[in-house]
């Protein structure tokens, strides 16, 4: 109860008209029924499984979908939004509840400064306009986990408005092509969270935990479909989605369901639905035809929230008593889009590589630490981190922080490779040994397994001569102009030297011997 929750709404976004695999353009004709049909006991048209989108046939109508997201995010703070009660995950039920959280008569809300600063920082990161004056309102509704009968929110004048988030997706035939996309942000508001209802079906009772609510992130998706050029369709709201994967599945399913319903002569109800994670479909919860009257009114116990910037800051103001927007802007960390662009420019990596480095927690820091400690070129480091290192992590389902290979150890290995002390194949063999957590350094493994490249040119010349003598037909193919034949000779020499010979040196020696 009164947990610090940051809520922002994304304006309805029109989906592309002709997409494949999850876009908004679907073929006519109802798909087959699904297990979800049995949940409501209604027509099979209302509950349709998601099918891959296909381009419409000639004469068919296209559909466009509009999706708006309402995102509830938990603010990282030590105490709740309007009370001094602690915030601690998995605390015993009702162990962190103040008199205000329990809605005892005479208790008053006290706004948490940290939560306001976090809301301002989020607004700046999403390119919003920060309102220097915002208001709190009461939203009235009656439910067991809301003992006061109302929720404190920001309906009329929220803390931030009119933002945008630009991102890129890898697409196109050309490698590394990134298509920019932008989503609009309508507003960001601070909102008191309700308690949590714990339903005990065996005892037919519901218990209430007022510690806090629903977890760290949840999303409500508002979805409608229409023909281009026509008015927007009736929307449905899919509530309480708690993962990106389920959000995408719910949106795709609901678009397909609405199109199928309309193309079979049905109508879309303005209703609230939930997503059934196991069955992969949405299920009706309650209709919204009769708009609920929340009886919004100004919150009488909280004055207007006033913020300042460098130009409007009162002379002699106590920094502890005011919040300076410009000061928060200065502490804003480098945003992901800026980081990705810097990585591409600084290290010459492909755009999709920069996305991977930022999408894996801790991977960018690991990469940068390797760069600091090795003489190897950044492209070589990028290849090893994204292909070899990340591949081993995925194989064992480990986080970057759980890796047995540290940045300094990988840097040492890459230095051995860069100085041509070992070959590329030997380096991969050393990495495999390092992953076994035996505490050995790359240098020790190379020495123990005798993986150093051969430095004795005379000995290598003898190996080349022996291979040519034992494979006269391959030698003949090379002399006849078969460019691939020399690669076979190189492979045979490497095998004879237990992969300890430098391929470039082998090629040089072979070409010299073949020319005599």
GUFIDO-186286 format. One line per field, with one value per residue (C-alpha): residue number from 1; residue in three letters; x, y, z. Coordinates in nm, 4 decimals, decimal comma, padded with zeros to 6 digits. Layout:
! GUFIDO-186286
pos <- c(NUM|...)
code <- c(ala|...)
c1 <- c(X|...)
c2 <- c(Y|...)
c3 <- c(Z|...)
END
This chain:
! GUFIDO-186286
pos <- c(1|2|3|4|5|6|7|8|9|10|11|12|13|14|15|16|17|18|19|20|21|22|23|24|25|26|27|28|29|30|31|32|33|34|35|36|37|38|39|40|41|42|43|44|45|46|47|48|49|50|51|52|53|54|55|56|57|58|59|60|61|62|63|64|65|66|67|68|69|70|71|72|73|74|75|76|77|78|79|80|81|82|83|84|85|86|87|88|89|90|91|92|93|94|95|96|97|98|99|100|101|102|103|104|105|106|107|108|109|110|111|112|113|114|115|116|117|118|119|120|121|122|123|124|125|126|127|128|129|130|131|132|133|134|135|136|137|138|139|140|141|142|143|144|145|146|147|148|149|150|151|152|153|154|155|156|157|158|159|160|161|162|163|164|165|166|167|168|169|170|171|172|173|174|175|176|177|178|179|180|181|182|183|184|185|186|187|188|189|190|191|192|193|194|195|196|197|198|199|200|201|202|203|204|205|206|207|208|209|210|211|212|213|214|215|216|217|218|219|220|221|222|223|224|225|226|227|228|229|230|231|232|233|234|235|236|237|238|239|240|241|242|243|244|245|246|247|248|249|250|251|252|253|254|255|256|257|258|259|260|261|262|263|264|265|266|267|268|269|270|271|272|273|274|275|276|277|278|279|280|281|282|283|284|285|286|287|288|289|290|291|292|293|294|295|296|297|298|299|300|301|302|303|304|305|306|307|308|309|310|311|312|313|314|315|316|317|318|319|320|321|322|323|324|325|326|327|328|329|330|331|332|333|334|335|336|337|338|339|340|341|342|343|344|345|346|347|348|349|350|351|352|353|354|355|356|357|358|359|360|361|362|363|364|365|366|367|368|369|370|371|372|373|374|375|376|377|378|379|380|381|382|383|384|385|386|387|388|389|390|391|392|393|394|395|396|397|398|399|400|401|402|403|404|405|406|407|408|409|410|411|412|413|414|415|416|417|418|419|420|421|422|423|424|425|426|427|428|429|430|431|432|433|434|435|436|437|438|439|440|441|442|443|444|445|446|447|448|449|450|451|452|453|454|455|456|457|458|459|460|461|462|463|464|465|466|467|468|469|470|471|472|473|474|475|476|477|478|479|480|481|482|483|484|485|486|487|488|489|490|491|492|493|494|495|496|497|498|499|500|501|502|503|504|505|506|507|508|509|510|511|512|513|514|515|516)
code <- c(unk|unk|unk|unk|unk|unk|unk|unk|unk|unk|unk|unk|unk|unk|unk|unk|unk|unk|unk|unk|unk|unk|unk|unk|unk|unk|unk|unk|unk|unk|unk|unk|unk|unk|unk|unk|unk|unk|unk|unk|unk|unk|unk|unk|unk|unk|unk|unk|unk|unk|unk|unk|unk|unk|unk|unk|unk|unk|unk|unk|unk|unk|unk|unk|unk|unk|unk|unk|unk|unk|unk|unk|unk|unk|unk|unk|unk|unk|unk|unk|unk|unk|unk|unk|unk|unk|unk|unk|unk|unk|unk|unk|unk|unk|unk|unk|unk|unk|unk|unk|unk|unk|unk|unk|unk|unk|unk|unk|unk|unk|unk|unk|unk|unk|unk|unk|unk|unk|unk|unk|unk|unk|unk|unk|unk|unk|unk|unk|unk|unk|unk|unk|unk|unk|unk|unk|unk|unk|unk|unk|unk|unk|unk|unk|unk|unk|unk|unk|unk|unk|unk|unk|unk|unk|unk|unk|unk|unk|unk|unk|unk|unk|unk|unk|unk|unk|unk|unk|unk|unk|unk|unk|unk|unk|unk|unk|unk|unk|unk|unk|unk|unk|unk|unk|unk|unk|unk|unk|unk|unk|unk|unk|unk|unk|unk|unk|unk|unk|unk|unk|unk|unk|unk|unk|unk|unk|unk|unk|unk|unk|unk|unk|unk|unk|unk|unk|unk|unk|unk|unk|unk|unk|unk|unk|unk|unk|unk|unk|unk|unk|unk|unk|unk|unk|unk|unk|unk|unk|unk|unk|unk|unk|unk|unk|unk|unk|unk|unk|unk|unk|unk|unk|unk|unk|unk|unk|unk|unk|unk|unk|unk|unk|unk|unk|unk|unk|unk|unk|unk|unk|unk|unk|unk|unk|unk|unk|unk|unk|unk|unk|unk|unk|unk|unk|unk|unk|unk|unk|unk|unk|unk|unk|unk|unk|unk|unk|unk|unk|unk|unk|unk|unk|unk|unk|unk|unk|unk|unk|unk|unk|unk|unk|unk|unk|unk|unk|unk|unk|unk|unk|unk|unk|unk|unk|unk|unk|unk|unk|unk|unk|unk|unk|unk|unk|unk|unk|unk|unk|unk|unk|unk|unk|unk|unk|unk|unk|unk|unk|unk|unk|unk|unk|unk|unk|unk|unk|unk|unk|unk|unk|unk|unk|unk|unk|unk|unk|unk|unk|unk|unk|unk|unk|unk|unk|unk|unk|unk|unk|unk|unk|unk|unk|unk|unk|unk|unk|unk|unk|unk|unk|unk|unk|unk|unk|unk|unk|unk|unk|unk|unk|unk|unk|unk|unk|unk|unk|unk|unk|unk|unk|unk|unk|unk|unk|unk|unk|unk|unk|unk|unk|unk|unk|unk|unk|unk|unk|unk|unk|unk|unk|unk|unk|unk|unk|unk|unk|unk|unk|unk|unk|unk|unk|unk|unk|unk|unk|unk|unk|unk|unk|unk|unk|unk|unk|unk|unk|unk|unk|unk|unk|unk|unk|unk|unk|unk|unk|unk|unk|unk|unk|unk|unk|unk|unk|unk|unk|unk|unk|unk|unk|unk|unk|unk|unk|unk|unk|unk|unk|unk|unk|unk|unk|unk|unk|unk|unk|unk|unk|unk|unk|unk|unk|unk|unk|unk|unk|unk|unk|unk|unk|unk|unk|unk|unk|unk|unk)
c1 <- c(00,0000|00,1336|00,4250|00,6153|00,4909|00,5860|00,3248|00,3524|00,1277|00,2334|00,0078|-00,1724|00,0751|-00,0398|00,1133|00,2444|-00,0203|00,1645|00,3937|00,4962|00,5156|00,3277|00,2400|-00,1088|-00,2025|-00,3912|-00,5666|-00,9409|-01,1061|-01,1344|-00,8575|-00,9426|-01,0731|-00,8488|-00,8535|-00,9392|-01,2870|-01,3816|-01,2909|-01,5858|-01,8198|-01,8917|-01,8497|-01,5211|-01,4800|-01,4270|-01,1287|-00,8932|-00,5360|-00,2707|-00,1660|00,1313|00,0378|00,0081|-00,0214|-00,3850|-00,5030|-00,6207|-00,9416|-00,9042|-00,9049|-00,6069|-00,6257|-00,4324|-00,3883|-00,3438|-00,1719|-00,1329|00,0585|00,0076|00,3250|00,3457|00,7047|00,8190|01,0558|01,3735|01,3506|01,4032|01,0552|00,7072|00,5640|00,3528|00,4754|00,7989|00,7434|01,0308|01,0293|01,1689|01,1004|00,9501|00,8974|00,6387|00,2825|00,1734|00,5096|00,5889|00,2656|00,2342|-00,0827|-00,1243|-00,0857|-00,3648|-00,5801|-00,6325|-00,8337|-00,6271|-00,3177|-00,1706|00,0498|00,4076|00,5600|00,8869|01,1536|01,3467|01,0380|00,9881|01,3525|01,3200|01,0071|01,1835|01,4858|01,2581|01,0813|01,4114|01,5308|01,2095|01,2407|00,9343|00,8366|00,8691|00,5845|00,7128|00,3745|00,1892|-00,1126|-00,2310|-00,5840|-00,7999|-00,9311|-01,2217|-01,3024|-01,3827|-01,1814|-01,0525|-00,6859|-00,7623|-00,8816|-00,9102|-01,1566|-00,9461|-00,6041|-00,3756|-00,2681|-00,2022|-00,4970|-00,5206|-00,1624|00,1049|00,4740|00,5817|00,4098|00,4660|00,7778|00,9206|01,1456|01,3469|01,4959|01,6249|01,5539|01,7897|01,6226|01,6769|01,8873|02,2064|02,3977|02,3930|02,0968|01,9027|01,5574|01,4718|01,1362|00,9754|00,7032|00,5250|00,4876|00,1692|00,2498|00,4395|00,2736|00,3371|00,0721|00,0024|-00,0132|-00,2824|-00,2278|-00,2068|-00,4918|-00,3901|-00,6640|-00,6890|-00,9141|-00,8973|-01,0395|-01,2531|-01,1083|-00,8963|-00,6190|-00,4812|-00,1130|-00,0611|00,3198|00,3121|00,1624|00,2189|00,5933|00,8468|00,6781|00,3395|00,1748|-00,1836|-00,2209|-00,5045|-00,5639|-00,7968|-00,8111|-00,9609|-00,9417|-00,7039|-00,8874|-01,1779|-01,2420|-01,0497|-01,2085|-01,3419|-01,0510|-01,0012|-00,7640|-00,5447|-00,4483|-00,1466|00,1072|00,4352|00,6890|00,7886|00,7335|00,3789|00,3056|00,4026|00,2029|-00,1054|-00,0972|-00,0487|-00,3246|-00,5701|-00,5140|-00,5837|-00,8895|-01,0436|-00,9849|-01,1375|-01,4366|-01,5071|-01,4558|-01,7107|-01,9786|-01,9203|-01,8437|-01,5676|-01,6747|-01,5159|-01,3939|-01,1084|-00,9336|-00,6518|-00,3842|-00,3826|-00,0103|-00,0358|-00,2966|-00,1577|-00,4900|-00,6809|-00,9889|-01,2702|-01,2708|-01,5372|-01,7026|-01,6391|-01,9544|-02,0777|-01,7861|-01,6829|-01,7155|-01,3907|-01,5119|-01,1703|-01,1120|-00,8079|-00,6134|-00,6758|-00,3818|-00,1064|-00,0212|00,0799|00,4204|00,6534|00,9787|01,2437|01,5220|01,8331|01,6421|01,3446|01,5247|01,4441|01,7388|01,8781|01,6602|01,7595|01,8669|01,7141|01,3744|01,3491|01,4062|01,6163|01,5340|01,8643|02,0597|01,8888|01,9574|02,3308|02,3263|02,1419|02,3623|02,4467|02,1324|02,1399|02,0916|02,3894|02,5999|02,5203|02,6134|02,9390|03,0322|02,9769|03,1818|03,4598|03,5189|03,3806|03,1434|02,8193|02,5032|02,3558|02,6683|02,6138|02,2576|02,3807|02,6387|02,3705|02,0964|02,2991|02,3375|02,7026|02,8293|02,9182|03,1244|03,2990|03,3784|03,5142|03,7348|03,8841|03,9504|04,1396|04,3737|04,4535|04,6626|04,4250|04,2190|03,8612|03,7117|03,8955|03,7730|03,4167|03,4272|03,5563|03,3167|03,0047|03,0814|03,3020|03,2411|02,8674|02,8241|02,9667|02,7422|02,4305|02,5265|02,5375|02,2673|02,5023|02,4980|02,8053|02,8771|02,8898|03,1526|03,4666|03,6647|03,7335|03,8052|04,1743|04,2097|04,0457|04,2669|04,5778|04,4579|04,3943|04,7430|04,8909|04,6881|04,7767|05,1509|05,1207|05,2365|04,9405|04,7082|04,3356|04,2429|04,4854|04,3328|03,9884|04,1369|04,2888|03,9548|03,7842|04,0403|03,9907|03,6163|03,6808|03,7513|04,0881|04,2499|04,5213|04,6352|04,6336|05,0137|05,0255|04,7789|04,9749|05,2981|05,1511|04,9812|05,2646|05,0353|05,2911|05,3299|05,6447|05,9162|06,1760|06,1429|06,3816|06,1722|05,8569|06,0201|06,0916|05,7255|05,6134|05,8561|05,7374|05,3698|05,4354|05,6336|05,3519|05,0773|05,2053|04,8556|04,7657|05,0933|05,0058|04,6617|04,8232|05,0609|04,7645|04,6068|04,3674|04,3680|04,1875|04,4505|04,7052|04,4581|04,4512|04,8314|04,8186|04,5685|04,7869|05,0933|04,8966|04,7752|05,1302|05,2458|04,9516|04,8118|05,1219|05,2233|05,1260|04,9049|05,0500|05,4051|05,3064|05,1573|05,4670|05,6971|05,4746|05,4537|05,8320|05,8894|05,6271|05,7914|06,1283)
c2 <- c(00,0000|00,3408|00,1706|00,3997|00,3282|00,5174|00,4992|00,6182|00,5854|00,5449|00,6976|00,4628|00,3447|00,2434|-00,0842|-00,1297|-00,2235|-00,5077|-00,7122|-01,0751|-01,2830|-01,0771|-00,7566|-00,6205|-00,7399|-01,0710|-01,2829|-01,3274|-01,6331|-01,7550|-01,9725|-02,2962|-02,3045|-02,3427|-02,4628|-02,1068|-02,1499|-02,3646|-02,1013|-01,8754|-02,1188|-01,8644|-01,8774|-02,0012|-01,6746|-01,4845|-01,6979|-01,7630|-01,8880|-01,6603|-01,7405|-01,6100|-01,2966|-01,3281|-01,0730|-01,0224|-01,1642|-00,9322|-00,7547|-00,8199|-00,5414|-00,4534|-00,4035|-00,1599|-00,2024|00,0680|-00,0255|00,1911|00,0764|00,1764|00,0806|00,0500|00,0468|00,0167|00,2930|00,1802|00,3499|00,2624|00,3665|00,3930|00,6801|00,8379|00,6734|00,5922|00,2170|00,0195|-00,1413|-00,4948|-00,7726|-01,0948|-00,9496|-01,1366|-01,0237|-00,7004|-00,6634|-00,3308|-00,1386|00,2070|00,3614|00,5534|00,2347|00,0789|00,3929|00,4606|00,7795|01,0963|00,9739|01,1916|01,1206|01,2536|01,2636|01,0728|01,3030|01,0131|00,9038|01,2524|01,2686|00,9265|01,0384|01,3525|01,1499|00,9056|01,1956|01,3452|01,0084|00,9791|01,3331|01,4551|01,8054|01,8280|02,0236|02,2647|02,2342|01,9047|01,7985|01,4922|01,3534|01,0938|00,8126|00,6441|00,2769|00,0039|-00,3132|-00,5229|-00,4304|-00,0547|00,0099|00,3890|00,3491|00,5753|00,5813|00,8852|00,9485|01,2332|01,2575|01,6255|01,7524|01,4793|01,5283|01,4855|01,4867|01,4554|01,2408|00,9965|00,6926|00,6237|00,2810|00,0708|-00,2780|-00,4836|-00,5586|-00,5474|-00,7491|-00,5563|-00,6722|-00,4228|-00,2244|-00,0740|00,0759|00,3563|00,3454|00,5974|00,5504|00,8507|00,8889|01,0636|01,1187|01,0021|01,0150|00,9168|00,6852|00,5122|00,1359|-00,0807|-00,3845|-00,7396|-00,9900|-01,3476|-01,5895|-01,9215|-02,1417|-02,4355|-02,2293|-02,0070|-01,6922|-01,3958|-01,2528|-00,9000|-00,8020|-00,4266|-00,4412|-00,3487|-00,4779|-00,6396|-00,6623|-00,4549|-00,4110|-00,4691|-00,3439|-00,2881|-00,3016|-00,1216|-00,2684|-00,1939|-00,2648|-00,0720|-00,0317|00,2471|00,5712|00,4715|00,5662|00,3779|00,0584|-00,0314|-00,1060|-00,3794|-00,3624|-00,6600|-00,6172|-00,7005|-00,8367|-00,8920|-00,9785|-00,8474|-01,1918|-01,2235|-00,8641|-00,9372|-01,2614|-01,0950|-00,8077|-01,0377|-01,2696|-00,9881|-00,8288|-01,1634|-01,2258|-00,8870|-00,9215|-01,2693|-01,1476|-00,8562|-01,0551|-01,3096|-01,0492|-01,0063|-00,6959|-00,5967|-00,5239|-00,2476|-00,4831|-00,5721|-00,9004|-01,1044|-01,3101|-01,6837|-01,7588|-02,1376|-02,1362|-01,8283|-01,6463|-01,3549|-01,4141|-01,1718|-01,0374|-00,7638|-00,5271|-00,1520|-00,0454|00,1399|00,3717|00,3454|00,6721|00,7176|01,0555|01,2181|01,5028|01,7034|01,5331|01,7675|01,6459|01,7106|02,0596|02,1146|01,9659|02,2488|02,1893|02,4359|02,4741|02,6917|02,9982|02,9720|02,8574|03,1037|03,3022|03,1489|02,8387|02,5415|02,2614|02,0083|02,1750|02,2057|01,9780|02,1216|01,9727|02,0879|01,9317|01,5986|01,6316|01,6618|01,3316|01,1488|00,8582|00,8010|00,6716|00,3406|00,5027|00,7302|00,4396|00,2290|00,5117|00,5694|00,2009|00,1989|00,5147|00,4333|00,0677|00,0302|-00,2481|-00,3319|-00,1717|-00,5109|-00,5871|-00,2711|-00,3858|-00,7221|-00,5611|-00,3469|-00,6104|-00,8556|-00,7353|-00,6669|-00,7537|-00,3960|-00,3483|-00,6832|-00,5798|-00,2401|-00,3940|-00,6363|-00,3455|-00,1610|-00,4535|-00,5995|-00,4954|-00,6767|-00,4701|-00,3819|-00,5871|-00,8949|-00,8281|-00,7789|-01,1096|-01,3025|-01,1461|-01,1873|-01,5212|-01,7250|-01,5762|-01,5116|-01,8514|-02,0299|-01,8229|-01,9147|-02,2801|-02,3014|-02,0385|-01,8174|-01,4436|-01,2378|-01,1982|-01,5791|-01,6306|-01,8238|-01,6199|-01,2635|-00,9679|-00,9662|-01,3388|-01,2988|-00,9956|-01,2054|-01,4762|-01,2230|-01,0780|-01,4240|-01,4501|-01,0980|-01,1583|-01,4779|-01,6853|-01,9178|-01,9821|-01,9038|-02,2704|-02,3010|-01,9890|-02,1524|-02,4628|-02,2486|-02,0732|-02,4096|-02,5009|-02,1656|-02,2320|-02,5426|-02,3182|-02,4772|-02,1440|-02,1611|-01,8646|-01,8706|-01,8750|-02,1787|-02,3703|-02,2883|-02,4075|-02,7275|-02,8333|-02,7111|-02,4971|-02,2343|-02,1696|-02,3188|-02,0577|-02,2847|-02,2026|-02,4801|-02,7447|-02,6067|-02,6187|-02,9877|-03,0529|-02,8769|-03,0764|-03,4059|-03,3237|-03,2297|-03,5498|-03,7646|-03,5929|-03,5509|-03,5325|-03,2304|-03,0666|-03,1316|-02,9734|-02,6611|-02,6329|-02,6712|-02,3606|-02,5124|-02,2376|-02,4547|-02,7268|-02,5176|-02,4846|-02,8618|-02,8657|-02,6024|-02,8139|-03,1234|-02,9354|-02,7954|-03,1429|-03,2759|-03,0000|-03,0552|-02,7128|-02,5397|-02,3888|-02,0406|-02,0814|-01,7639|-01,8921|-02,2346|-02,0750|-01,8635|-02,1674|-02,3845|-02,1191|-02,0828|-02,4594|-02,5008|-02,2336|-02,4147)
c3 <- c(00,0000|-00,0971|-00,2663|-00,5039|-00,8545|-01,1678|-01,4393|-01,7931|-02,0927|-02,4541|-02,7124|-02,9472|-03,2067|-03,5532|-03,6615|-04,0137|-04,2675|-04,4347|-04,2151|-04,1940|-03,8743|-03,6213|-03,8050|-03,8492|-04,1967|-04,1901|-04,4452|-04,4500|-04,3108|-03,9519|-03,8142|-03,6409|-03,2846|-02,9808|-02,6246|-02,5211|-02,6711|-02,3735|-02,1154|-02,1859|-02,3582|-02,6347|-03,0111|-03,1457|-03,3370|-03,0137|-02,9136|-03,2020|-03,1959|-03,3403|-03,6957|-03,8907|-04,0799|-04,4557|-04,7343|-04,8408|-05,1714|-05,4479|-05,3512|-04,9791|-04,7221|-04,5124|-04,1405|-03,9259|-03,5515|-03,2885|-02,9628|-02,6535|-02,3457|-01,9834|-01,7993|-01,4215|-01,2964|-00,9373|-00,8284|-00,6575|-00,3177|00,0456|00,1553|00,0079|-00,1942|00,0792|00,4002|00,5814|00,5704|00,4238|00,0817|00,0947|-00,1521|-00,0110|00,3359|00,5496|00,4662|00,6374|00,8154|00,6438|00,6934|00,8498|00,9931|00,6652|00,4584|00,6633|00,6089|00,9787|01,0423|01,0819|00,8983|00,6226|00,3182|00,3048|-00,0436|-00,0931|-00,2456|-00,3999|-00,5942|-00,7365|-00,8477|-01,0130|-01,1982|-01,3243|-01,4386|-01,6216|-01,7901|-01,9042|-02,0352|-02,2393|-02,3818|-02,1920|-02,0944|-01,7153|-01,5595|-01,2979|-01,1300|-01,1016|-00,8977|-00,7088|-00,7353|-00,5678|-00,7858|-00,6094|-00,6417|-00,3928|-00,3699|-00,0823|-00,1337|-00,1252|00,2318|00,1870|-00,0995|-00,3214|-00,4843|-00,4941|-00,8549|-01,1020|-01,3397|-01,4320|-01,4340|-01,4195|-01,3560|-01,7219|-02,0634|-02,4399|-02,4616|-02,7111|-02,7216|-03,0370|-03,0883|-03,3758|-03,5022|-03,7168|-04,0481|-04,4196|-04,6599|-04,5960|-04,2907|-04,0101|-04,1421|-03,8520|-03,9016|-03,6544|-03,4779|-03,2440|-02,9839|-02,8333|-02,4569|-02,3458|-01,9790|-01,6727|-01,3342|-00,9758|-00,8381|-00,5099|-00,5468|-00,3969|-00,1798|-00,3068|-00,3006|-00,2251|-00,3319|-00,1470|-00,3590|-00,1171|00,1681|-00,0581|00,0914|-00,0101|00,2074|00,1732|00,1963|00,2331|00,2120|-00,1540|-00,4815|-00,8033|-00,8461|-01,0341|-01,3733|-01,5303|-01,8467|-01,9602|-02,3405|-02,5195|-02,8659|-03,1567|-03,5321|-03,8226|-04,1983|-04,3070|-04,3670|-04,1450|-03,7779|-03,5121|-03,3890|-03,0443|-02,8121|-02,5575|-02,2620|-02,1708|-01,8039|-01,5904|-01,8383|-01,6552|-01,9259|-02,2682|-02,4192|-02,2863|-02,3872|-02,7478|-02,7524|-02,6036|-02,8549|-03,1535|-03,0354|-02,9636|-03,3064|-03,4722|-03,2533|-03,3313|-03,7063|-03,7086|-03,5053|-03,7393|-04,0594|-03,9366|-03,8723|-03,5007|-03,2994|-03,0603|-02,7046|-02,5042|-02,2327|-02,0035|-02,0797|-01,9273|-02,1004|-02,0299|-02,0322|-02,0671|-02,3440|-02,5192|-02,5553|-02,4014|-02,1843|-02,1028|-01,7441|-01,7400|-01,9859|-01,9907|-02,1735|-01,8647|-01,7881|-01,4265|-01,2389|-01,0473|-00,9140|-00,9545|-00,7140|-00,5995|-00,3199|-00,0240|00,1846|-00,0737|-00,2006|-00,5655|-00,6462|-00,7507|-00,9394|-01,0539|-01,3064|-01,2986|-01,4231|-01,1899|-00,8732|-00,5906|-00,4578|-00,1412|-00,1708|00,0422|-00,2016|00,0374|00,0119|-00,3669|-00,6647|-00,9484|-01,2908|-01,4431|-01,1590|-01,2201|-01,5937|-01,5190|-01,3307|-01,6097|-01,7260|-02,0903|-02,2593|-02,4513|-02,7927|-02,7311|-02,6053|-02,9127|-03,1468|-02,9570|-02,9795|-03,3564|-03,4054|-03,1581|-03,2352|-03,5874|-03,4840|-03,6610|-03,5168|-03,4250|-03,2209|-03,0175|-02,9455|-02,8182|-02,5905|-02,4258|-02,4135|-02,2012|-01,8424|-01,7637|-02,1123|-02,2106|-01,8940|-01,9566|-02,3150|-02,2124|-01,9424|-02,1958|-02,4339|-02,1589|-02,0840|-02,4251|-02,7241|-02,9606|-03,2037|-03,0982|-03,3823|-03,2565|-02,9015|-03,0285|-03,2140|-02,9142|-02,6628|-02,8770|-03,0395|-02,8053|-02,4596|-02,4994|-02,6638|-02,3590|-02,1290|-02,3285|-02,3386|-01,9584|-01,8975|-01,6951|-01,6318|-01,7187|-01,3473|-01,3116|-01,5807|-01,4766|-01,7310|-01,6172|-01,8501|-01,7516|-01,8296|-02,1711|-02,2368|-02,1621|-02,3999|-02,6775|-02,6239|-02,6833|-03,0021|-03,1136|-03,0639|-03,2731|-02,9778|-03,0427|-03,3330|-03,3416|-03,2971|-03,0040|-02,8466|-02,8574|-02,6965|-02,4200|-02,3647|-02,3220|-02,0548|-01,8814|-01,8632|-01,6520|-01,3490|-01,2665|-01,1822|-01,4470|-01,6539|-02,0357|-02,0335|-01,8054|-02,0228|-02,3394|-02,1771|-02,0298|-02,3523|-02,5769|-02,7867|-02,8893|-03,2599|-03,4140|-03,4376|-03,6033|-03,9728|-04,0734|-03,9000|-04,0594|-04,4048|-04,3458|-04,2555|-04,5739|-04,7864|-04,6354|-04,6945|-05,0577|-05,1107|-04,9632|-05,1678|-05,5235|-05,6747|-05,4593|-05,5586|-05,9230|-05,8741|-05,7314|-06,0263|-06,2654|-06,1140|-05,8598|-05,5967|-05,3412|-05,3510|-05,1615|-04,8746|-04,8516|-04,8274|-04,5549|-04,3618|-04,3941|-04,2646|-03,9705|-03,8860|-03,9023|-03,6637|-03,4257|-03,5238|-03,3888|-03,7208|-03,8384|-04,1511|-04,3066|-04,2651|-04,3995|-04,7111|-04,7646|-04,7418|-04,9644|-05,2358|-05,2319|-05,2538|-05,5278|-05,7402|-05,7453)
END
